[in-house]
Amino acid sequence: MKYIFLPLFVFSINATAQELNPFYQSIVEQVKYDSVHQKLQKFQDFGIKTVGSSAHNNAFDWLKSYYIAYGYSNIEQQSVNVFGNVGNNLIITKIGKKYPDKFIIIDGHYDTLNGPGANDNGSGTVTLLEIARLIKDIDTDYSIKFIHFTGEERGLIGSQTYVNQIAVPQNLNIKAVLNIDEVGGVANKVNSTIVCEQDESNPTSNNAASSDLTNQMSNIFPLYTTLKTEISNAYSSDYMPFQAVGYPITGLFEKNETPYTHTAQDIIANLDLNYLTEVAKGALATLLHFSQAQEKLTTTDHTISTLQVYPNPVKRNLHFSQILKQPTISIYNETGIQVYEKKFRTAVSQINLEHLTSGVYFVKINSNQHSFKILKK
């Protein structure tokens, strides 16, 4: 849910033109509708998760159990006082390989008000869980913090407590805060656009960095999802305490805003699970990009590790510099749509691509073992 709320840290992310990354695409493809649905159903079943209630505490334990099951070990909880009731922020840290002391934060609140909160904010909660599941064993240059905040519905208390007690005192080097709040869409409507939110508030020193992050995310979504994007201003959610002290923020929010916020009707039947699944895909692709995820090099098959393709540009036959033994070859167009896939039963030294139209394509061999960008004439 949205609310309204000021020292100064300035960090930026290196801007590069976004194009489809076949490695990222292979991870994004593992986001599953059934996985999202199952998690959201359980979140809904806990009931009204007001701070201090047994439902709230049970939801916290449930969230923590997922990260333990996924294999995360750096798990913390931070006590938060919400008008006399005590809840906990859940903080999970995945250490980056290149910049372990620089962080990407992805967050969403899990407390609810007057209802089970399937959309507000079960949708953001399960998006974090699905992303954490898939990125656990992926190497990233930057460290990632998954944070499930409490107390958002009472005035951003959980996120404000985190900023006051951890982020500022520890002088955390946070290069981006990605907030996910209410991204489930509305049932029986055309949910085809996700709103990407940028900082347009005071202090203005972090606005340019926020705009850069948000534009990158806006360009990423159409590459990996079916969704269009729209840029709007950030306001009234858990990124604002970070914004107030100068950290660069961005966020996601549904285009069709649910009319069921803070009611008993904020249930799965009143949102769009297909839309939510697409949002999870785009948020995952964004986090892979922001954290600069890297494909692990394999040394088990030297014919793959030294492989080259030619000619490039190619008109008819694409040749491999070494013979491939029964490979599976997949090809994607610039929008990420698979246009070719074949599992060969024999050794292969070339494939015929004359059926493809002119354009840029991405060739993947044996899933993630090797990938190439080619130009088809």
C-alpha positions in Angstrom: 0.0 0.0 0.0 1.1 3.6 -0.6 1.8 6.2 2.1 3.5 9.8 2.2 6.8 11.0 4.0 14.7 13.6 4.4 21.7 14.0 4.7 22.9 12.2 1.7 24.5 9.3 -0.1 24.9 9.2 -3.8 25.6 6.0 -5.8 25.0 5.1 -9.4 24.8 2.1 -11.5 26.7 2.0 -14.8 24.3 2.5 -17.6 24.6 0.2 -20.6 22.2 -0.3 -23.4 19.8 -3.2 -22.6 19.7 -6.1 -24.9 18.5 -9.6 -24.3 21.0 -11.7 -22.4 20.5 -15.4 -23.2 21.9 -16.5 -19.8 19.5 -14.2 -18.0 16.7 -15.5 -20.3 17.5 -19.1 -19.3 17.0 -18.2 -15.6 13.9 -16.1 -16.2 12.2 -19.0 -18.1 12.3 -21.0 -14.8 9.8 -18.6 -13.1 6.7 -20.8 -12.9 3.0 -19.9 -12.6 2.3 -22.9 -10.3 5.2 -21.9 -8.0 3.9 -18.3 -7.7 0.3 -19.5 -7.2 1.3 -22.1 -4.5 3.2 -19.5 -2.5 0.5 -16.9 -2.8 -2.2 -19.3 -1.7 -0.2 -20.1 1.5 0.3 -16.4 2.1 -3.4 -15.8 1.7 -4.3 -18.7 4.0 -2.5 -17.1 6.9 -5.3 -14.5 7.1 -5.0 -10.9 8.3 -1.3 -10.3 9.1 -1.4 -7.3 11.3 1.8 -6.7 13.3 1.7 -8.6 16.6 -0.9 -11.1 15.5 -0.2 -14.9 15.3 -1.0 -14.7 11.6 1.8 -12.2 11.1 4.3 -14.2 13.2 3.4 -17.4 11.4 3.9 -15.7 8.0 7.3 -14.5 9.2 8.3 -18.1 10.2 7.0 -19.3 6.9 9.1 -16.8 4.9 12.2 -17.6 6.8 11.7 -21.3 6.2 11.8 -20.8 2.5 15.2 -19.1 2.6 16.5 -21.9 4.8 15.2 -24.5 2.4 16.7 -22.6 -0.6 20.1 -22.8 1.2 20.6 -19.2 2.3 22.7 -19.0 5.5 23.0 -15.2 6.1 19.5 -14.7 7.6 18.7 -11.9 10.1 15.6 -10.6 11.8 15.2 -7.1 13.1 12.7 -6.3 15.8 10.3 -3.5 14.9 8.0 -1.7 17.3 4.7 -0.8 15.6 2.7 1.3 18.1 3.4 -1.1 20.9 3.1 -4.3 18.9 6.4 -6.1 17.9 7.1 -7.6 14.5 10.2 -8.4 12.6 11.9 -7.4 9.4 13.4 -10.4 7.6 16.8 -9.7 6.0 18.7 -12.2 3.8 22.1 -11.4 2.3 23.6 -13.0 -0.7 27.3 -12.0 -1.0 28.6 -10.7 -4.3 31.8 -12.1 -5.8 33.4 -8.9 -7.0 31.9 -6.2 -4.8 30.8 -7.9 -1.5 30.4 -4.5 0.3 28.1 -3.0 -2.3 24.4 -3.9 -2.2 21.3 -4.2 -4.3 18.3 -4.2 -2.1 15.1 -5.8 -3.3 12.2 -5.5 -0.8 8.5 -5.8 -0.2 6.3 -5.7 2.9 4.4 -8.7 4.2 2.1 -7.2 6.8 -1.5 -6.7 5.8 -4.5 -4.6 7.0 -8.1 -5.7 7.3 -7.7 -8.6 4.9 -5.4 -11.4 3.8 -3.6 -9.0 1.4 -3.1 -11.3 -1.6 -2.3 -8.3 -3.7 -1.2 -5.9 -1.1 1.4 -7.2 -0.6 1.3 -11.0 -1.1 2.1 -10.2 -4.7 5.4 -8.5 -3.8 6.2 -11.1 -1.1 6.0 -14.1 -3.4 7.8 -12.3 -6.1 10.8 -12.0 -3.8 10.5 -15.7 -2.9 10.4 -16.8 -6.5 13.4 -14.6 -7.4 15.4 -15.8 -4.3 14.7 -19.4 -5.4 16.2 -18.9 -8.8 19.1 -16.6 -8.1 20.5 -18.6 -5.1 23.3 -20.4 -6.9 23.9 -17.6 -9.5 27.2 -15.7 -9.1 26.6 -11.9 -8.9 29.2 -9.2 -8.8 27.2 -7.2 -6.3 25.8 -8.4 -3.0 22.0 -8.7 -2.8 19.7 -8.1 0.2 16.2 -9.5 0.2 14.2 -7.7 2.8 10.7 -8.5 3.9 9.5 -5.4 5.8 6.8 -5.3 8.5 4.9 -2.3 9.6 4.5 -0.8 6.1 0.7 -0.5 6.5 1.1 1.6 9.6 3.4 4.2 8.0 6.5 2.5 6.6 7.7 1.8 10.1 9.7 -1.4 9.3 11.7 0.2 6.5 12.2 3.4 8.5 13.6 1.3 11.3 16.0 -0.5 9.0 17.3 2.7 7.5 17.6 4.4 11.0 19.2 1.4 12.8 21.2 -0.4 10.0 21.6 1.4 6.7 22.7 4.8 8.0 24.7 3.8 11.1 26.6 1.1 9.1 26.9 3.5 6.1 25.8 0.8 3.8 26.9 1.2 0.2 23.6 0.6 -1.5 23.7 1.1 -5.3 19.9 0.4 -5.8 16.7 -0.2 -3.9 14.0 -2.1 -5.8 10.7 -1.9 -4.0 7.9 -4.3 -5.1 4.4 -3.4 -3.8 1.0 -4.4 -5.2 1.8 -6.0 -8.5 -1.0 -8.5 -8.9 -3.2 -6.7 -11.3 -7.0 -6.9 -11.4 -9.1 -9.9 -12.4 -11.1 -9.6 -15.6 -9.1 -6.6 -16.8 -6.4 -6.4 -19.5 -3.3 -6.3 -17.3 -0.6 -5.6 -19.9 1.5 -2.8 -18.4 3.7 -2.5 -15.3 4.5 0.9 -13.8 8.2 1.5 -13.2 8.6 4.1 -10.5 11.4 6.7 -10.2 12.3 9.3 -7.6 10.9 12.7 -8.3 11.0 14.1 -4.7 13.4 16.1 -2.5 16.3 15.7 -2.0 17.0 15.9 -5.7 20.6 14.7 -5.6 19.5 11.1 -6.0 16.9 11.7 -8.7 19.2 11.3 -11.7 20.5 7.9 -10.4 16.9 6.8 -9.8 15.9 7.8 -13.3 18.8 5.8 -14.7 17.8 2.7 -12.8 14.1 3.1 -13.7 14.8 3.5 -17.3 17.0 0.5 -17.4 14.3 -1.6 -15.7 11.7 -0.2 -18.1 13.8 -1.4 -21.0 14.4 -4.8 -19.5 10.8 -5.8 -19.0 9.8 -6.0 -22.7 12.9 -8.1 -23.4 12.0 -10.9 -20.9 8.2 -10.6 -20.4 5.0 -9.9 -22.3 4.5 -6.6 -20.4 4.7 -3.0 -21.6 6.1 -0.4 -19.2 5.2 3.0 -18.1 7.3 5.3 -15.9 5.8 7.3 -13.0 6.8 8.8 -9.7 7.8 6.9 -6.6 5.8 7.6 -3.5 4.4 6.2 -0.3 6.0 2.8 0.0 9.1 1.2 1.6 11.6 2.8 -0.7 10.8 6.3 0.7 12.9 6.1 3.9 15.9 5.1 1.7 15.1 7.9 -0.7 15.0 10.4 2.1 18.6 9.9 3.1 19.9 9.9 -0.5 19.9 6.3 -1.7 18.8 5.7 -5.4 15.5 3.9 -5.6 13.1 2.4 -8.1 10.0 0.4 -7.8 7.2 -1.6 -9.4 3.5 -1.1 -9.1 0.5 -2.4 -11.0 -1.1 -0.2 -13.8 -4.6 -1.3 -13.0 -4.9 -0.6 -9.3 -6.9 -3.0 -7.2 -10.1 -1.7 -5.6 -9.8 -4.3 -2.9 -6.8 -3.0 -0.9 -7.3 -3.3 2.9 -10.5 -5.4 2.6 -11.4 -9.0 3.0 -11.7 -9.2 -0.8 -8.0 -8.8 -1.4 -7.8 -12.4 -2.4 -6.3 -14.4 -5.3 -9.6 -14.6 -7.2 -9.5 -10.8 -7.6 -6.1 -10.5 -9.1 -4.3 -11.8 -12.3 -1.8 -14.6 -11.6 -0.6 -14.6 -15.2 0.3 -10.9 -14.8 2.0 -11.5 -11.5 4.1 -14.3 -13.0 5.2 -11.9 -15.8 6.1 -9.3 -13.2 8.2 -11.8 -11.3 10.0 -12.6 -14.5 10.8 -8.9 -15.2 11.8 -8.2 -11.6 14.2 -11.2 -11.7 15.7 -10.1 -15.0 16.1 -6.6 -13.5 17.9 -8.0 -10.4 20.2 -10.1 -12.6 21.1 -7.0 -14.5 21.5 -4.7 -11.5 23.6 -7.2 -9.6 25.6 -8.1 -12.7 25.0 -11.8 -12.6 27.6 -13.9 -14.3 27.4 -17.3 -16.0 29.7 -19.8 -14.4 32.3 -21.1 -16.9 32.4 -24.8 -17.4 35.6 -26.8 -17.9 34.0 -30.2 -18.3 33.6 -30.1 -22.0 36.5 -28.4 -23.7 34.9 -28.7 -27.1 32.3 -26.2 -25.8 34.6 -23.9 -23.9 36.7 -23.2 -27.0 33.9 -23.2 -29.5 33.5 -20.6 -32.2 30.8 -20.0 -34.8 31.2 -18.7 -38.3 30.4 -17.0 -40.6 28.9 -14.1 -38.7 26.9 -12.5 -40.2 25.4 -15.7 -41.6 23.2 -16.2 -44.6 22.6 -19.9 -44.8 24.7 -22.4 -42.8 26.2 -21.6 -39.4 29.4 -23.6 -38.8 30.9 -24.7 -35.5 34.7 -24.7 -35.1 34.5 -28.2 -33.4 32.2 -31.1 -33.8 29.4 -31.1 -31.2 28.3 -34.5 -29.8 24.5 -34.7 -29.7 23.9 -31.1 -28.7 20.7 -29.3 -28.0 20.7 -26.0 -29.9 18.2 -23.2 -29.1 17.8 -19.9 -30.9 16.0 -16.8 -29.7 15.1 -13.6 -31.5 15.8 -10.1 -30.1 12.5 -10.1 -28.1 13.4 -13.4 -26.3 11.0 -15.6 -28.3 12.4 -19.0 -29.1 12.4 -19.5 -32.9 14.4 -22.8 -33.1 15.2 -25.7 -30.9 16.5 -29.2 -31.7 18.1 -32.0 -29.8 20.4 -33.7 -32.2 21.0 -37.5 -32.0 24.2 -37.4 -34.0 27.4 -35.3 -34.1 26.9 -31.8 -35.6 29.3 -29.4 -37.3 26.8 -27.0 -38.8 23.1 -26.0 -38.8 21.0 -24.5 -41.6 19.5 -21.1 -40.8 18.1 -20.0 -44.1 14.5 -20.2 -42.8 15.2 -17.4 -40.4 14.4 -13.8 -41.4 17.1 -11.2 -41.3 17.9 -9.8 -37.8 19.8 -10.4 -34.6 19.6 -13.8 -32.8 21.0 -15.5 -29.8 22.2 -19.1 -30.1 22.4 -21.3 -27.0 24.1 -24.7 -27.0 23.2 -27.2 -24.3 21.2 -24.7 -22.3 23.9 -22.6 -20.6 27.1 -24.1 -21.7 27.7 -21.5 -24.4 25.9 -18.7 -26.2 26.5 -16.5 -29.2 25.0 -13.4 -30.7 24.7 -13.7 -34.5 23.4 -11.5 -37.3 21.3 -13.3 -39.9 21.5 -11.6 -43.4 
